[in-house]
């Protein structure tokens, strides 16, 4: 039962992150950034900012 709960929580977290970072979801934060590229600033969540900063660090 504990394993099932952990798996369910993991899938919820994956879905939450996908809603922020999917290029296939038009209103995701990443899609909004791409749509505004070179035109405007886009506010992002703390979570996405952290992911982007770490991505730049490790790239």
N, C-alpha and C positions, 0 to 999 in steps of 0.2 A: 504493500500500500504506500509506503514511503517513497519507493522508487517511482510509482505512478504519479504521485503528487509532484515529485521533482521534475519528471518529464513534462508534465502539464505546465508547470511554471516555466520551464525552459522554452517550450513552444510559444507561450504567451509573450515571453521576452523577445523571441525571434520575430514574432508578428509585430510587436511594438517597434522594433528597430527597422523592420522592413517598411513600415508606414512612414518612417522618417527618411529612409535612405534609398528607396526604390526609384529607379529611373522610369519604371513602368507605371507608377502611380502619379497622375498629373498634379495632385496637390501635396505630394511629399516635399519635404524641405529641400532635398537634392534637386528635384524637378524645378522647384521655384528658383533655386540658385542658377540652374542651367538656363531657365527662361529669361532671367534677368542679366545674364552674363554680359558684361561690358556696358550695361545700361543703367543699372540701379543697384543699391545695397539691399541685401535681404537679411532680415533678422533670423537667427537660428537658435535652436535650443542649446542648452549647456551640453547635453549629450552629444549632439552632432558636432559642436565645436570641439569637444574633446577628441572625438574620432578623427576629425580632419587634422587637428594638431598632431596627433600621434601618427597619422598617416604620413604627414609631411616629415616628421622627425625620422621615421623609419624608411622613407623612400630615398 
